[in-house]
Amino acid sequence: MGGALKVEVRSMGLQDVDILTCMIQKEGWEFDRSDIERILHIDPDNSIIASVDGKIIGGITVCSMGPWALLGHVLVDIQHRKMGVGRRLMDDVLRKLDSSGVRTVEVFGESRAASFYRRNGFRFIEECAIFEKDLGEGEFSVVNDSGIRRYEPKDMDDLLRIDRSIVRFDRSKIINAFISSFPRLAHVSSVDGELTGYVLARSSPMGNDVGPLISLDGSAEAALRLLQSALSVLPGGATYVIGPTENTILNDIMKETGFAQKQKLVRMIRSTGDITPYPPEMLAISATEYG
Ligand SMILES: CC(C)(COP(=O)(O)OP(=O)(O)OC[C@H]1O[C@@H](n2cnc3c(N)ncnc32)[C@H](O)[C@@H]1OP(=O)(O)O)[C@@H](O)C(=O)NCCC(=O)NCCS
């Protein structure tokens, strides 16, 4: 720890959410307090806060699910950067996750932070991007007879099976939390009664997000129909999709629906396993996964 700075690191709790949300929004990240509360609900134990004299100066949110954990909102306030606070936060999170059996830690960070992650034991897996569009009210509608319909609770098992076949980790906690927060924004695609894909979405005062979006079909048409179904139920306004820049189908459907690349991200992993870039069926991650 550099200088005389007395940094205290502790678990994040609901009492920290307001200040943390302010810091996050100041950074220009489109999250509101309900996003942080959802993370603390999924994993109440592993998110942490750094403070000096009781004032919050940084934090990291963590969603850990079995052997896999996702970090988000990795942030140190501007006056306290380059003093080792980020390193200290990361060390504490990783030590805790290591000791609880987590083998893969994943983060979607801003490209400028790639070297910070590298120094903390992460490796680059692939480039992603945030795509943005100012969505018009009623601009999209669900194409009739396209095999797309609203999600129903009976779809959960098949949806999780699809997710797991692509992501290779059990993300049921995140997906359950998302669907229970936004049940009317979830859609599935099916062929002959069998689920072939799904899309979730989120809407908050900070904007709309579409994702995760997974389509096993492999065609741009099927992916586009899923995307359009999500866009059809969102209110007008700033709308974001985050996905791998190498995915040609994602690039096609972004162009088709008028989304433009806003910012590049890096998908970084610290893992004892062999993690590879997402397959083409993975079109978009959820915005909760970024930061
Ligand atoms: C990324 C971020 C969390 C890093 O936090 P931090 O507290 O500045 O991190 P550290 O201090 O541990 O390390 C940052 C740099 O300071 C250097 N440093 C650490 N202690 C130091 C000290 N005592 N004196 C001088 N430099 C020091 C590190 O070597 C590192 O150098 P580098 O960036 O040139 O490689 C912070 O910069 C931040 O919040 N950025 C904006 C949000 C962001 O990009 N988040 C990440 C992903 S989305």
The ligand as an SDF file (V2000), in Angstrom:
LIG
                    3D

 48 50  0  0  0  0  0  0  0  0999 V2000
   -8.8390    0.1260  -13.1150 C   0  0  0  0  0  0  0  0  0  0  0  0
   -8.8230    0.6490  -11.6970 C   0  0  0  0  0  0  0  0  0  0  0  0
   -9.8990   -0.0470  -10.8790 C   0  0  0  0  0  0  0  0  0  0  0  0
   -7.4550    0.3900  -11.0770 C   0  0  0  0  0  0  0  0  0  0  0  0
   -7.4680    0.8490   -9.7390 O   0  0  0  0  0  0  0  0  0  0  0  0
   -6.1390    1.4600   -9.0630 P   0  0  0  0  0  0  0  0  0  0  0  0
   -6.4290    1.6160   -7.6340 O   0  0  0  0  0  0  0  0  0  0  0  0
   -5.7090    2.6530   -9.8130 O   0  0  0  0  0  0  0  0  0  0  0  0
   -5.1590    0.2290   -9.3230 O   0  0  0  0  0  0  0  0  0  0  0  0
   -3.6540    0.0660   -8.7880 P   0  0  0  0  0  0  0  0  0  0  0  0
   -3.2480    1.2900   -8.0700 O   0  0  0  0  0  0  0  0  0  0  0  0
   -3.5830   -1.2270   -8.0890 O   0  0  0  0  0  0  0  0  0  0  0  0
   -2.8540   -0.0870  -10.1400 O   0  0  0  0  0  0  0  0  0  0  0  0
   -2.9480    0.8970  -11.1400 C   0  0  0  0  0  0  0  0  0  0  0  0
   -1.6020    1.4440  -11.5330 C   0  0  0  0  0  0  0  0  0  0  0  0
   -1.0330    2.1410  -10.4380 O   0  0  0  0  0  0  0  0  0  0  0  0
    0.3070    1.6600  -10.2120 C   0  0  0  0  0  0  0  0  0  0  0  0
    0.5940    1.8050   -8.7820 N   0  0  0  0  0  0  0  0  0  0  0  0
    0.1520    1.0060   -7.7900 C   0  0  0  0  0  0  0  0  0  0  0  0
    0.6240    1.4490   -6.6060 N   0  0  0  0  0  0  0  0  0  0  0  0
    1.3440    2.5560   -6.8720 C   0  0  0  0  0  0  0  0  0  0  0  0
    2.0590    3.4760   -6.0760 C   0  0  0  0  0  0  0  0  0  0  0  0
    2.1200    3.3360   -4.7520 N   0  0  0  0  0  0  0  0  0  0  0  0
    2.6660    4.5090   -6.6940 N   0  0  0  0  0  0  0  0  0  0  0  0
    2.6110    4.6630   -8.0260 C   0  0  0  0  0  0  0  0  0  0  0  0
    1.9580    3.8330   -8.8480 N   0  0  0  0  0  0  0  0  0  0  0  0
    1.3240    2.7960   -8.2670 C   0  0  0  0  0  0  0  0  0  0  0  0
    0.2440    0.2520  -10.6820 C   0  0  0  0  0  0  0  0  0  0  0  0
    1.5170   -0.2820  -10.9860 O   0  0  0  0  0  0  0  0  0  0  0  0
   -0.5720    0.4040  -11.9230 C   0  0  0  0  0  0  0  0  0  0  0  0
    0.2280    0.9800  -12.9500 O   0  0  0  0  0  0  0  0  0  0  0  0
   -0.1180    0.9230  -14.5400 P   0  0  0  0  0  0  0  0  0  0  0  0
   -1.5830    1.2250  -14.7020 O   0  0  0  0  0  0  0  0  0  0  0  0
    0.7690    1.9310  -15.1400 O   0  0  0  0  0  0  0  0  0  0  0  0
    0.2400   -0.4650  -14.9610 O   0  0  0  0  0  0  0  0  0  0  0  0
   -9.0550    2.1910  -11.6530 C   0  0  0  0  0  0  0  0  0  0  0  0
   -8.0920    2.8100  -12.4590 O   0  0  0  0  0  0  0  0  0  0  0  0
  -10.4220    2.6260  -12.1080 C   0  0  0  0  0  0  0  0  0  0  0  0
  -11.3660    2.6320  -11.3360 O   0  0  0  0  0  0  0  0  0  0  0  0
  -10.5520    2.9890  -13.4050 N   0  0  0  0  0  0  0  0  0  0  0  0
  -11.7960    3.4420  -13.9680 C   0  0  0  0  0  0  0  0  0  0  0  0
  -12.8010    2.3430  -14.0900 C   0  0  0  0  0  0  0  0  0  0  0  0
  -12.2670    1.1400  -14.8260 C   0  0  0  0  0  0  0  0  0  0  0  0
  -11.6560    1.2640  -15.8730 O   0  0  0  0  0  0  0  0  0  0  0  0
  -12.5230   -0.0480  -14.2480 N   0  0  0  0  0  0  0  0  0  0  0  0
  -12.0280   -1.2930  -14.7340 C   0  0  0  0  0  0  0  0  0  0  0  0
  -12.7370   -2.0290  -15.7460 C   0  0  0  0  0  0  0  0  0  0  0  0
  -14.1930   -1.5660  -16.4310 S   0  0  0  0  0  0  0  0  0  0  0  0
  1  2  1  0
  2  3  1  0
  2  4  1  0
  2 36  1  0
  4  5  1  0
  5  6  1  0
  6  7  2  0
  6  8  1  0
  6  9  1  0
  9 10  1  0
 10 11  2  0
 10 12  1  0
 10 13  1  0
 13 14  1  0
 14 15  1  0
 15 16  1  0
 15 30  1  0
 16 17  1  0
 17 18  1  0
 17 28  1  0
 18 19  1  0
 18 27  1  0
 19 20  2  0
 20 21  1  0
 21 22  1  0
 21 27  2  0
 22 23  1  0
 22 24  2  0
 24 25  1  0
 25 26  2  0
 26 27  1  0
 28 29  1  0
 28 30  1  0
 30 31  1  0
 31 32  1  0
 32 33  2  0
 32 34  1  0
 32 35  1  0
 36 37  1  0
 36 38  1  0
 38 39  2  0
 38 40  1  0
 40 41  1  0
 41 42  1  0
 42 43  1  0
 43 44  2  0
 43 45  1  0
 45 46  1  0
 46 47  1  0
 47 48  1  0
M  END
$$$$
